[in-house]
Amino acid sequence: MNIKVKKQERENSQSLMRRFKKKVQQSGILRLAKKKRYYSPEKSRTMKKRAALRREALKKEYEKLDKMGLLKKKKR
């Protein structure tokens, strides 16, 4: 989608830029570009399950190490 704006007679650069910005905004190009920029595909069901299982395993491991006193506490 190309937007072309030609300078009219006796038109200064500020009004030309204003017209260009208005055309870009009305066309919806910026909205689509931002949508594509921050798009992150949904994870599949199995990937979500694997991540949840991994979090649970790590949580149990940290609790075990904490009980044994082998886990170093972060100073805040």
Backbone as XML, in Angstrom:
<?xml version="1.0"?>
<chain id="A" units="angstrom">
  <residue number="1" name="MET">
    <atom name="N" x="0.830" y="-1.176" z="0.000"/>
    <atom name="CA" x="0.000" y="0.000" z="0.000"/>
    <atom name="C" x="0.880" y="1.246" z="0.000"/>
  </residue>
  <residue number="2" name="ASN">
    <atom name="N" x="1.010" y="1.852" z="-1.128"/>
    <atom name="CA" x="1.802" y="3.070" z="-1.237"/>
    <atom name="C" x="0.896" y="4.289" z="-1.176"/>
  </residue>
  <residue number="3" name="ILE">
    <atom name="N" x="1.343" y="5.294" z="-0.466"/>
    <atom name="CA" x="0.606" y="6.550" z="-0.383"/>
    <atom name="C" x="1.439" y="7.616" z="-1.073"/>
  </residue>
  <residue number="4" name="LYS">
    <atom name="N" x="0.821" y="8.278" z="-2.036"/>
    <atom name="CA" x="1.523" y="9.327" z="-2.766"/>
    <atom name="C" x="0.816" y="10.646" z="-2.534"/>
  </residue>
  <residue number="5" name="VAL">
    <atom name="N" x="1.592" y="11.648" z="-2.175"/>
    <atom name="CA" x="1.064" y="12.994" z="-1.980"/>
    <atom name="C" x="1.987" y="13.933" z="-2.737"/>
  </residue>
  <residue number="6" name="LYS">
    <atom name="N" x="1.414" y="14.661" z="-3.670"/>
    <atom name="CA" x="2.207" y="15.609" z="-4.454"/>
    <atom name="C" x="1.994" y="17.020" z="-3.916"/>
  </residue>
  <residue number="7" name="LYS">
    <atom name="N" x="3.071" y="17.783" z="-3.955"/>
    <atom name="CA" x="3.005" y="19.161" z="-3.474"/>
    <atom name="C" x="2.176" y="20.004" z="-4.439"/>
  </residue>
  <residue number="8" name="GLN">
    <atom name="N" x="1.209" y="20.714" z="-3.867"/>
    <atom name="CA" x="0.351" y="21.572" z="-4.690"/>
    <atom name="C" x="0.991" y="22.947" z="-4.832"/>
  </residue>
  <residue number="9" name="GLU">
    <atom name="N" x="0.426" y="23.739" z="-5.730"/>
    <atom name="CA" x="0.954" y="25.086" z="-5.915"/>
    <atom name="C" x="0.779" y="25.885" z="-4.641"/>
  </residue>
  <residue number="10" name="ARG">
    <atom name="N" x="1.788" y="26.666" z="-4.313"/>
    <atom name="CA" x="1.784" y="27.560" z="-3.139"/>
    <atom name="C" x="1.558" y="26.811" z="-1.822"/>
  </residue>
  <residue number="11" name="GLU">
    <atom name="N" x="1.956" y="25.572" z="-1.765"/>
    <atom name="CA" x="1.795" y="24.791" z="-0.534"/>
    <atom name="C" x="3.154" y="24.685" z="0.148"/>
  </residue>
  <residue number="12" name="ASN">
    <atom name="N" x="3.184" y="25.007" z="1.418"/>
    <atom name="CA" x="4.456" y="24.894" z="2.129"/>
    <atom name="C" x="4.653" y="23.449" z="2.619"/>
  </residue>
  <residue number="13" name="SER">
    <atom name="N" x="5.843" y="23.179" z="3.103"/>
    <atom name="CA" x="6.174" y="21.805" z="3.481"/>
    <atom name="C" x="5.390" y="21.334" z="4.708"/>
  </residue>
  <residue number="14" name="GLN">
    <atom name="N" x="5.035" y="22.250" z="5.596"/>
    <atom name="CA" x="4.277" y="21.857" z="6.788"/>
    <atom name="C" x="2.884" y="21.358" z="6.432"/>
  </residue>
  <residue number="15" name="SER">
    <atom name="N" x="2.216" y="22.056" z="5.548"/>
    <atom name="CA" x="0.874" y="21.617" z="5.158"/>
    <atom name="C" x="0.938" y="20.326" z="4.343"/>
  </residue>
  <residue number="16" name="LEU">
    <atom name="N" x="2.019" y="20.161" z="3.573"/>
    <atom name="CA" x="2.211" y="18.918" z="2.826"/>
    <atom name="C" x="2.374" y="17.747" z="3.787"/>
  </residue>
  <residue number="17" name="MET">
    <atom name="N" x="3.175" y="17.945" z="4.816"/>
    <atom name="CA" x="3.366" y="16.891" z="5.817"/>
    <atom name="C" x="2.055" y="16.596" z="6.552"/>
  </residue>
  <residue number="18" name="ARG">
    <atom name="N" x="1.299" y="17.628" z="6.839"/>
    <atom name="CA" x="0.017" y="17.457" z="7.523"/>
    <atom name="C" x="-0.930" y="16.607" z="6.667"/>
  </residue>
  <residue number="19" name="ARG">
    <atom name="N" x="-0.988" y="16.908" z="5.371"/>
    <atom name="CA" x="-1.834" y="16.123" z="4.467"/>
    <atom name="C" x="-1.366" y="14.677" z="4.379"/>
  </residue>
  <residue number="20" name="PHE">
    <atom name="N" x="-0.041" y="14.500" z="4.326"/>
    <atom name="CA" x="0.513" y="13.146" z="4.254"/>
    <atom name="C" x="0.166" y="12.353" z="5.511"/>
  </residue>
  <residue number="21" name="LYS">
    <atom name="N" x="0.365" y="12.955" z="6.674"/>
    <atom name="CA" x="0.056" y="12.271" z="7.936"/>
    <atom name="C" x="-1.418" y="11.889" z="8.008"/>
  </residue>
  <residue number="22" name="LYS">
    <atom name="N" x="-2.277" y="12.778" z="7.534"/>
    <atom name="CA" x="-3.711" y="12.519" z="7.564"/>
    <atom name="C" x="-4.058" y="11.336" z="6.671"/>
  </residue>
  <residue number="23" name="LYS">
    <atom name="N" x="-3.459" y="11.281" z="5.480"/>
    <atom name="CA" x="-3.711" y="10.168" z="4.563"/>
    <atom name="C" x="-3.218" y="8.845" z="5.145"/>
  </residue>
  <residue number="24" name="VAL">
    <atom name="N" x="-2.045" y="8.870" z="5.763"/>
    <atom name="CA" x="-1.496" y="7.659" z="6.370"/>
    <atom name="C" x="-2.414" y="7.179" z="7.493"/>
  </residue>
  <residue number="25" name="GLN">
    <atom name="N" x="-2.866" y="8.093" z="8.309"/>
    <atom name="CA" x="-3.734" y="7.728" z="9.424"/>
    <atom name="C" x="-5.066" y="7.175" z="8.931"/>
  </residue>
  <residue number="26" name="GLN">
    <atom name="N" x="-5.634" y="7.773" z="7.908"/>
    <atom name="CA" x="-6.911" y="7.312" z="7.379"/>
    <atom name="C" x="-6.795" y="5.957" z="6.696"/>
  </residue>
  <residue number="27" name="SER">
    <atom name="N" x="-5.636" y="5.662" z="6.106"/>
    <atom name="CA" x="-5.474" y="4.397" z="5.402"/>
    <atom name="C" x="-5.349" y="3.216" z="6.358"/>
  </residue>
  <residue number="28" name="GLY">
    <atom name="N" x="-4.913" y="3.455" z="7.593"/>
    <atom name="CA" x="-4.790" y="2.374" z="8.578"/>
    <atom name="C" x="-3.480" y="1.625" z="8.496"/>
  </residue>
  <residue number="29" name="ILE">
    <atom name="N" x="-2.509" y="2.163" z="7.779"/>
    <atom name="CA" x="-1.219" y="1.493" z="7.622"/>
    <atom name="C" x="-0.494" y="1.377" z="8.959"/>
  </residue>
  <residue number="30" name="LEU">
    <atom name="N" x="-0.495" y="2.465" z="9.720"/>
    <atom name="CA" x="0.208" y="2.436" z="11.010"/>
    <atom name="C" x="-0.395" y="1.412" z="11.953"/>
  </residue>
  <residue number="31" name="ARG">
    <atom name="N" x="-1.722" y="1.337" z="11.973"/>
    <atom name="CA" x="-2.390" y="0.380" z="12.856"/>
    <atom name="C" x="-1.987" y="-1.046" z="12.495"/>
  </residue>
  <residue number="32" name="LEU">
    <atom name="N" x="-1.959" y="-1.347" z="11.196"/>
    <atom name="CA" x="-1.559" y="-2.683" z="10.755"/>
    <atom name="C" x="-0.094" y="-2.965" z="11.075"/>
  </residue>
  <residue number="33" name="ALA">
    <atom name="N" x="0.767" y="-1.967" z="10.902"/>
    <atom name="CA" x="2.193" y="-2.157" z="11.171"/>
    <atom name="C" x="2.430" y="-2.443" z="12.650"/>
  </residue>
  <residue number="34" name="LYS">
    <atom name="N" x="1.743" y="-1.715" z="13.522"/>
    <atom name="CA" x="1.906" y="-1.950" z="14.959"/>
    <atom name="C" x="1.351" y="-3.312" z="15.352"/>
  </residue>
  <residue number="35" name="LYS">
    <atom name="N" x="0.259" y="-3.690" z="14.713"/>
    <atom name="CA" x="-0.340" y="-4.988" z="14.997"/>
    <atom name="C" x="0.634" y="-6.115" z="14.632"/>
  </residue>
  <residue number="36" name="LYS">
    <atom name="N" x="1.292" y="-5.976" z="13.480"/>
    <atom name="CA" x="2.251" y="-6.993" z="13.055"/>
    <atom name="C" x="3.513" y="-6.969" z="13.913"/>
  </residue>
  <residue number="37" name="ARG">
    <atom name="N" x="3.907" y="-5.785" z="14.341"/>
    <atom name="CA" x="5.148" y="-5.651" z="15.113"/>
    <atom name="C" x="5.059" y="-6.363" z="16.459"/>
  </residue>
  <residue number="38" name="TYR">
    <atom name="N" x="3.922" y="-6.246" z="17.123"/>
    <atom name="CA" x="3.775" y="-6.818" z="18.449"/>
    <atom name="C" x="3.023" y="-8.145" z="18.446"/>
  </residue>
  <residue number="39" name="TYR">
    <atom name="N" x="2.856" y="-8.747" z="17.296"/>
    <atom name="CA" x="2.142" y="-10.020" z="17.188"/>
    <atom name="C" x="3.000" y="-11.138" z="17.749"/>
  </residue>
  <residue number="40" name="SER">
    <atom name="N" x="2.397" y="-11.929" z="18.593"/>
    <atom name="CA" x="3.073" y="-13.131" z="19.063"/>
    <atom name="C" x="2.099" y="-14.288" z="18.888"/>
  </residue>
  <residue number="41" name="PRO">
    <atom name="N" x="2.504" y="-15.305" z="18.165"/>
    <atom name="CA" x="1.590" y="-16.411" z="17.888"/>
    <atom name="C" x="1.218" y="-17.157" z="19.169"/>
  </residue>
  <residue number="42" name="GLU">
    <atom name="N" x="0.021" y="-17.675" z="19.195"/>
    <atom name="CA" x="-0.443" y="-18.436" z="20.347"/>
    <atom name="C" x="0.332" y="-19.749" z="20.431"/>
  </residue>
  <residue number="43" name="LYS">
    <atom name="N" x="0.664" y="-20.143" z="21.658"/>
    <atom name="CA" x="1.352" y="-21.406" z="21.844"/>
    <atom name="C" x="0.351" y="-22.539" z="21.724"/>
  </residue>
  <residue number="44" name="SER">
    <atom name="N" x="0.836" y="-23.659" z="21.242"/>
    <atom name="CA" x="-0.050" y="-24.807" z="21.095"/>
    <atom name="C" x="-0.383" y="-25.370" z="22.478"/>
  </residue>
  <residue number="45" name="ARG">
    <atom name="N" x="-1.373" y="-26.199" z="22.501"/>
    <atom name="CA" x="-1.849" y="-26.769" z="23.768"/>
    <atom name="C" x="-0.755" y="-27.596" z="24.458"/>
  </residue>
  <residue number="46" name="THR">
    <atom name="N" x="-0.015" y="-28.368" z="23.649"/>
    <atom name="CA" x="1.039" y="-29.197" z="24.240"/>
    <atom name="C" x="2.186" y="-28.348" z="24.787"/>
  </residue>
  <residue number="47" name="MET">
    <atom name="N" x="2.488" y="-27.250" z="24.100"/>
    <atom name="CA" x="3.555" y="-26.373" z="24.582"/>
    <atom name="C" x="3.162" y="-25.731" z="25.914"/>
  </residue>
  <residue number="48" name="LYS">
    <atom name="N" x="1.890" y="-25.343" z="26.050"/>
    <atom name="CA" x="1.418" y="-24.773" z="27.305"/>
    <atom name="C" x="1.519" y="-25.792" z="28.433"/>
  </residue>
  <residue number="49" name="LYS">
    <atom name="N" x="1.147" y="-27.034" z="28.140"/>
    <atom name="CA" x="1.212" y="-28.098" z="29.155"/>
    <atom name="C" x="2.658" y="-28.357" z="29.574"/>
  </residue>
  <residue number="50" name="ARG">
    <atom name="N" x="3.560" y="-28.406" z="28.590"/>
    <atom name="CA" x="4.971" y="-28.632" z="28.909"/>
    <atom name="C" x="5.528" y="-27.526" z="29.791"/>
  </residue>
  <residue number="51" name="ALA">
    <atom name="N" x="5.169" y="-26.288" z="29.474"/>
    <atom name="CA" x="5.647" y="-25.163" z="30.270"/>
    <atom name="C" x="5.112" y="-25.241" z="31.696"/>
  </residue>
  <residue number="52" name="ALA">
    <atom name="N" x="3.846" y="-25.613" z="31.841"/>
    <atom name="CA" x="3.248" y="-25.728" z="33.173"/>
    <atom name="C" x="3.912" y="-26.842" z="33.969"/>
  </residue>
  <residue number="53" name="LEU">
    <atom name="N" x="4.173" y="-27.970" z="33.329"/>
    <atom name="CA" x="4.840" y="-29.082" z="34.012"/>
    <atom name="C" x="6.263" y="-28.706" z="34.426"/>
  </residue>
  <residue number="54" name="ARG">
    <atom name="N" x="6.936" y="-27.974" z="33.561"/>
    <atom name="CA" x="8.304" y="-27.537" z="33.876"/>
    <atom name="C" x="8.303" y="-26.582" z="35.071"/>
  </residue>
  <residue number="55" name="ARG">
    <atom name="N" x="7.356" y="-25.648" z="35.101"/>
    <atom name="CA" x="7.251" y="-24.720" z="36.232"/>
    <atom name="C" x="6.997" y="-25.462" z="37.537"/>
  </residue>
  <residue number="56" name="GLU">
    <atom name="N" x="6.120" y="-26.458" z="37.486"/>
    <atom name="CA" x="5.820" y="-27.251" z="38.689"/>
    <atom name="C" x="7.065" y="-28.001" z="39.164"/>
  </residue>
  <residue number="57" name="ALA">
    <atom name="N" x="7.811" y="-28.598" z="38.230"/>
    <atom name="CA" x="9.016" y="-29.339" z="38.598"/>
    <atom name="C" x="10.052" y="-28.403" z="39.218"/>
  </residue>
  <residue number="58" name="LEU">
    <atom name="N" x="10.236" y="-27.229" z="38.635"/>
    <atom name="CA" x="11.196" y="-26.274" z="39.190"/>
    <atom name="C" x="10.769" y="-25.799" z="40.568"/>
  </residue>
  <residue number="59" name="LYS">
    <atom name="N" x="9.476" y="-25.587" z="40.745"/>
    <atom name="CA" x="8.963" y="-25.138" z="42.033"/>
    <atom name="C" x="9.251" y="-26.183" z="43.111"/>
  </residue>
  <residue number="60" name="LYS">
    <atom name="N" x="9.005" y="-27.461" z="42.789"/>
    <atom name="CA" x="9.285" y="-28.542" z="43.744"/>
    <atom name="C" x="10.777" y="-28.622" z="44.057"/>
  </residue>
  <residue number="61" name="GLU">
    <atom name="N" x="11.604" y="-28.457" z="43.011"/>
    <atom name="CA" x="13.060" y="-28.522" z="43.201"/>
    <atom name="C" x="13.540" y="-27.388" z="44.113"/>
  </residue>
  <residue number="62" name="TYR">
    <atom name="N" x="13.020" y="-26.169" z="43.912"/>
    <atom name="CA" x="13.400" y="-25.042" z="44.772"/>
    <atom name="C" x="12.964" y="-25.261" z="46.212"/>
  </residue>
  <residue number="63" name="GLU">
    <atom name="N" x="11.752" y="-25.807" z="46.385"/>
    <atom name="CA" x="11.274" y="-26.070" z="47.743"/>
    <atom name="C" x="12.159" y="-27.109" z="48.437"/>
  </residue>
  <residue number="64" name="LYS">
    <atom name="N" x="12.569" y="-28.130" z="47.690"/>
    <atom name="CA" x="13.436" y="-29.181" z="48.234"/>
    <atom name="C" x="14.793" y="-28.590" z="48.645"/>
  </residue>
  <residue number="65" name="LEU">
    <atom name="N" x="15.381" y="-27.778" z="47.766"/>
    <atom name="CA" x="16.672" y="-27.160" z="48.074"/>
    <atom name="C" x="16.556" y="-26.179" z="49.237"/>
  </residue>
  <residue number="66" name="ASP">
    <atom name="N" x="15.425" y="-25.476" z="49.329"/>
    <atom name="CA" x="15.214" y="-24.534" z="50.425"/>
    <atom name="C" x="15.132" y="-25.268" z="51.760"/>
  </residue>
  <residue number="67" name="LYS">
    <atom name="N" x="14.446" y="-26.411" z="51.782"/>
    <atom name="CA" x="14.321" y="-27.198" z="53.017"/>
    <atom name="C" x="15.675" y="-27.736" z="53.462"/>
  </residue>
  <residue number="68" name="MET">
    <atom name="N" x="16.518" y="-28.096" z="52.488"/>
    <atom name="CA" x="17.836" y="-28.623" z="52.826"/>
    <atom name="C" x="18.821" y="-27.514" z="53.133"/>
  </residue>
  <residue number="69" name="GLY">
    <atom name="N" x="18.465" y="-26.269" z="52.883"/>
    <atom name="CA" x="19.343" y="-25.147" z="53.172"/>
    <atom name="C" x="20.396" y="-24.907" z="52.118"/>
  </residue>
  <residue number="70" name="LEU">
    <atom name="N" x="20.225" y="-25.454" z="50.949"/>
    <atom name="CA" x="21.205" y="-25.302" z="49.885"/>
    <atom name="C" x="20.890" y="-24.148" z="48.932"/>
  </residue>
  <residue number="71" name="LEU">
    <atom name="N" x="19.756" y="-23.548" z="49.111"/>
    <atom name="CA" x="19.332" y="-22.479" z="48.229"/>
    <atom name="C" x="19.807" y="-21.150" z="48.794"/>
  </residue>
  <residue number="72" name="LYS">
    <atom name="N" x="20.505" y="-20.380" z="47.962"/>
    <atom name="CA" x="20.996" y="-19.083" z="48.409"/>
    <atom name="C" x="19.889" y="-18.044" z="48.267"/>
  </residue>
  <residue number="73" name="LYS">
    <atom name="N" x="19.661" y="-17.299" z="49.313"/>
    <atom name="CA" x="18.620" y="-16.279" z="49.303"/>
    <atom name="C" x="19.168" y="-15.019" z="48.673"/>
  </residue>
  <residue number="74" name="LYS">
    <atom name="N" x="18.328" y="-14.337" z="47.883"/>
    <atom name="CA" x="18.725" y="-13.058" z="47.295"/>
    <atom name="C" x="18.511" y="-11.955" z="48.314"/>
  </residue>
  <residue number="75" name="LYS">
    <atom name="N" x="19.481" y="-11.049" z="48.377"/>
    <atom name="CA" x="19.346" y="-9.903" z="49.276"/>
    <atom name="C" x="18.616" y="-8.806" z="48.535"/>
  </residue>
  <residue number="76" name="ARG">
    <atom name="N" x="17.638" y="-8.216" z="49.210"/>
    <atom name="CA" x="16.867" y="-7.137" z="48.589"/>
    <atom name="C" x="17.169" y="-5.825" z="49.237"/>
  </residue>
</chain>
